[in-house]
Amino acid sequence: MTKVFVASSWKEEKQQEVVQFIKGIEAYEVYDFKEKETFNWKDVSPDWKYWTAEDFTAELEGNELMSTSFQADMTALKGCDICVMVLECGKSAHLELGFAVGSGKRTIILLDKLTFVEAELMYKMADYVAIGLDDLRDILEIMQEN
């Protein structure tokens, strides 16, 4: 089975659609960070939106929930064959795609046909940029053949 890591945002509604779409293609196993719902900033601190830099770094270093969730995501990311970043997403997903690129993993950025895209030069790092799910399926088939 080819392992796929879907990098996206908790807020991105298309994330679940993409996960289910890839799961429906034979020969792919998909990591879904939402499946276990192991992490939510509210569980770390109800004041998380108002942290100072010092608050954030203290929690980043010492919070067990953050450490456990980070390790689960990193284990899946290190073990994947393909990383698909679903836009719109935030900083974490961009770091995940960057890690995948730097690790020599195959990478795809998925754009929505109906959404305006903010231009980003560094997206040239990705192996492919897919426009919609049909394009994503075609690219995954090409990757499977190679």
N, C-alpha and C positions, 0 to 999 in steps of 0.2 A: 504494500500500500504506500502511495505517495502521501507524505504528511504536509498539510497546508496550515499555515498560521495566518489567520485573518486579523490584521492590525486595523483597528478602528477606534471609535469613541463609544463610551457608554451611552451617549446621547444620540448617536447615529442610528436612526431607525432601520436603514438599509442593511446594517450589519447582520441582523438575523436572517434577512432574505438571502444575503450572499452566502452565509454559512449553510443554510438549507439547500441552496442551489448547488453548491460544490458537493455537499454530502450526497446529492442525488446523482452525481456523476460517478460511475463505477471506477474503482481503483484509487479513490481519494479518501483520506482520513483527515478530518478538520478539527483543529483546536478552537473551541468556543470559550473565550474567557468569561462570557456571561452565564455559561451552563451551571457553574457551581455557585455563582453569586457570592464569591468569597470576600470581595472587597467593595467597600463603599466609604468614601471620605467621611460621611456622617458617623460611621461606626468608629472611626479613629478619634474624631472630636466634633462636637456640634458647632464649634467655632472655626472650623478649618478654613472657611472663606476669608477669615480675618486674621490669619496668622501673620506674624512678622517673619522676616528671614530667619531669625534665631529660633522661633517656634517651629518653623518648617524643618530646619536642619536637625533639630533635636528629635522630632518625631521620625524623620527619615532614618536616623541612626538607631533609635531605640524602640520603635514600635513593632511589636510582634506580628500584628495583623498585616502591617505593610510588608514586613520581611517575608512572611509566608506567601502572600499574594505575589510579591515580586519574584520569589523563587519558582512558583508554579508557572508564571508567564515566561520566565527566562528558560526554564527547562524545556517548555514547549517550543520556544523560539529557537533555541540551540538545536533541538531535535528535528526541526522542520526541514523539508526539502524546498518548499516554495513559500514565499511570504506575499500575501495580497493585501495591499493597503487600500481601504475603502474610504474615499472622501465623502463627506467632510469629516475630518478628524482633527485631533489635537496633537499636542507635543509628544505624548507617549507613543502614539502610532508612528509618528515620523521618526522617533528614535529607534523604534522596533524595525522599521524598514531600513534605516541606516545601518543598524547592526547586521541585518540580513545581507545587505549589499556588501558590507565590509567582511563578512564571513564567507563570501562567495556563493551564497544561496541564490536561487533563481527568484526574481522579483517581478511583481506586477502592480501597477497603480490602477485602480478602478475608478473611472469617472462616470458620472451620470449624464446620459444624453441630454437631459432636460434642465441641467443646472449650469449656470455660468461658472467658469473656472478662473481662479486667480492664477495668473502666469507664475511659474516657478522654474527657473533654470535648472536647479539641481535634480529635478525629476528625470533628467536625462540619465541619472545613475541607474534607474530601473531597467530591467531587460525589456519590459513591455509596458505600454500604457493602453489599457482596454477602455473602450467606450461602451458601457452597458454589458449586461449579462451574456448576450449572444457572443459578443466579441471576447469576453472572458472565457467562455466555453471553448471557442476556437483556439485561443492562445494556450489554454490548458491541454488541449489535444496535441498541439504542436510540441509543447514541452514533453508530453508523454512519449511522443515518437522519438524525441532526441535523447 
